[in-house]
Amino acid sequence: MKIILRQDVDELGLEGDVVGVAKGYARNYLIPKSIAVEATTQNMKAFQMQSKKIDARRLKAKEEAERLKEKIEEIVVTFLHKAGEEGKLYGSVTSMDIASRLEDQGIVVDRRKIVLEKPIKTLGEFKVPIKIYPGVTGSLKVMVDPEKNPEKAKAE
């Protein structure tokens, strides 16, 4: 079934794109949530009239995403965690932890945009990709250091 997207959808397309999807996906999810409309000739003409506005919004969003990417690539996020002797963490660092740390620094990023295949469970330095906008992916530097135990420091 052909539909016209009314907003950007990951893995599907950008606002104004005409894409083919399964009928059930369109009728039960995309159209009821006003994410898309059916690609009738009337709807196609309406979207062609709005295409300049859509292009302007896309350009503005991409420029904002580029600025955010530059900010993110300058930042180093550090976590202090308890760790075993082999550098394995008691616990892990997840995308939710990273998103909250970024928010503390004034950068709001949806945790689903942070691409962690699995949570970080070892000490070290990691480059974590963040999908900011289609075609714009920033790389955040994440440091996981051992937590200093004050009782051990006193004993030494």
N, C-alpha and C positions, 0 to 999 in steps of 0.2 A: 504494500500500500504506500502510495506517495503522500508525504506530508511536508509542511513548511514549518520549520522551527521558529518559535517566537522568542527563544532565549538560547544561550549556549548550553550544549549538553556534552559532557565528556564522552569520548569514544563514539559520538554520533555526528556532531557538526556544530556550526556556529549559527547565530541568529540570522534568519533569512534564507538559510540553505534549504534546498529541496532534497529530501533523502527518502529512500525506500526502507520501510520497516515492516515487521510482521503485523498483520491486522489486529491481533489481540493486544500487542504492545501499544499500538496507536490508540485503539478504541478504549482500552481499559486503564491506560496509565497516562500517556502523553496528552491526549485531547482533553480528558476530564480535569487534569491539573493545569490546563491552559499553557502547557509547554509547547504545544504544536497545534496547527490547524490542518484540516484535510486540504490537499493541493488541488482545489477546484480552479477553474479558469477565473472565477470572480476573486478568489483569495489570491491567486497568482498576480492579478492586475493590482490589487490593493498593496501587496508587498513590493511590487515594482515601483509604485509611487513613493513608497517609504524607503527605498533602497539607499538614497543619499544620506538620510538620517541614520540608517543602520550602519553604513560605512563610516560615518563620522564617529559614531559611538564606538565602533570596533577600533578605529585608529586611536581614539582617546584612551580606551581601556588598555590597548597594547603599550602606549607610551607610559601609562601609569605602572603597568606591569614591569616594564624595563627599568623604571626608577626604583621600584621595590626590589627587583633583582639585584641592582647595584648595592642597595642598602644591605640586603641579606648577605651578599658575598663579602662584605666588609666585617660582618659580625662573627665573633667566636662565642659559642655557647658552652659553658663549662658546667659539668655536673660532678658533685662529690658524692661518691657511693662507697659503702663498705665492700671490701673485696677480699677474696681468699688469697692464699699465697701464689697461686698460678695466674692471678689477674682476672679471675672470674668473679663477677658481681653477685652479691646477695640481692637478687632482684634484677631489674632491667630498666633501661631508658626507652620509653615508647614515644610514638609520634605525639601523643597527648602531652607528655612531659616537655617535649621540644616546643610545641605550640604555646604552652603556658609560659615558658621561659622567654620566647619571642614576644609574647604579649606584655610581659613585664618590661621589656625594652621598647615598647610602643609600636611593635609591628604585629598586626593582626593577620594571621594566616589560618585558614581552615585546616584542621589536623588531617583531613582526608587528602589534602594536597601534598602532604609530606610523604615522600616515597621511601618507606622503610619496609624492606621485604620481610624482615623479622626484627624484633626488639634487640637493642644493643645489650649484650650480656658480658662484655669484656672491657677492661681498661684500654685506653688508647685514644687515638685521634681518628675521626671519621668524617667523610664528606657525605652529607645527606642531601639528595636532590629534592627540590621543592618545585612542583608544577604550579606556576603562578597564573599562567594564561596559556592557551594553546600555542605552542611554538616558543614559549618563554619559560625556561627552567633555570632556576637559580641553584647554587650549590652552597649549602651552609656548613661551616666547619663546627663540628661537635667534639669537645674534649671530655673524656670521662677519666677523672683522676681519683686516686684512693682517698678515702676520708681519713683525716688524721685523728687517731684515737688519743684523747688527752690523758687517759690513765697510763697508757704505754709510754708516753713522752715523759711523764713524771717519774716512772720507774727507771728510765735510762738516765 
